[in-house]
Amino acid sequence: MKKVIALLLVLVMSAMCFTACSDSKTESSSESAAESSVAESSEESTEAESSEESAEATETAEFTTVAEGVLTMATNVAFPPYEFYDGETPTGIDVEIATAVAEKLGLTLEVVDMDFGSIITSVQQGKADCGFAGMTVNEERLQNVNFTSTYSTGVQVIIVKEGSDIATADDLANAELIGVQEATTGHIYCADDFGEDHVVAYNNGATAVQSLVNDKVDCVVIDKQPALNFVEANEGLKILDTEYVLEDYAACVSKDNEALLKAMNTALDELTADGTIQAILDKYIK
């Protein structure tokens, strides 16, 4: 009987020990799981904060410019009324809009005059921050630079001498030589439509028009606004009523400077909204 009682006591003690051990393991396991969950939650929170901070940093990333505190604008100052010299000072639509953009960005504007065909290369190579030059947005240029929002619309027109046989855009096919400004869309369109053999490219529009006056070309294809200025300054010339191409003007910016592109677009949007850009256009285009 004593042996039976002793055996029962051993069994009871064993069961109690097993239960206690199991409870201890369960508690330990629960505590470990809880700690792991807290740690994972903390890591996720840290990662989320880090991600938000990274996104915020990207969003507010400061743009860079060629010269500190300066917005360097590449252009060809022979394209009135978009850019021309008033004495020795560059002025015009593009210069005034670029000045307003620079002020919005807390910068001063510096205008660098160069051949039109060198503007995109200058921006690509980091010698200029942007190009404002009555420049049309097209697929070929988009391969090399980015463009801001459009700030003006341009029209390619045809200048001829009074009494010319060229009366419409269709008559360009009969022209022996068409004068254009080198690297402009007028140059590109005419070369594509009529072949390089029938196109003579000049460094600027004024030289192309002078060649028309001197009978070296049959007509000149160029943007409407400078065309109006050239015709007014040269007796015996006229602009055909028919348009050749309708285009959008924008400023070009390096593909490596997305922050500057974004800042300039914000500035242009604000200047459009408050009427500044329209006032500049109305000042020069009657």
Secondary structure, 3 states (H helix, E strand, C coil): CHHHHHHHHHHHHHHHHHHHHHHHHHHHHHHHHHHHHHHHHHHHHHHHHHHHHHHHHHHCCCCCCCECCEEEEEECCCECCCEEEECCEEECHHHHHHHHHHHHCCCEEEEEECCHHHHHHHHHCCCCCEECCCCECCHHHHCCCEECCCCEEEEEEEEEECCCCCCCHHHHHHCCCEEEECCCHHHHHHHHHHCHHHEEEECCHHHHHHHHHCCCCCEEEEEHHHHHHHHHHCCCEEECCCCCEEEEECCEECCCCHHHHHHHHHHHHHHHHCCHHHHHHHHHCC
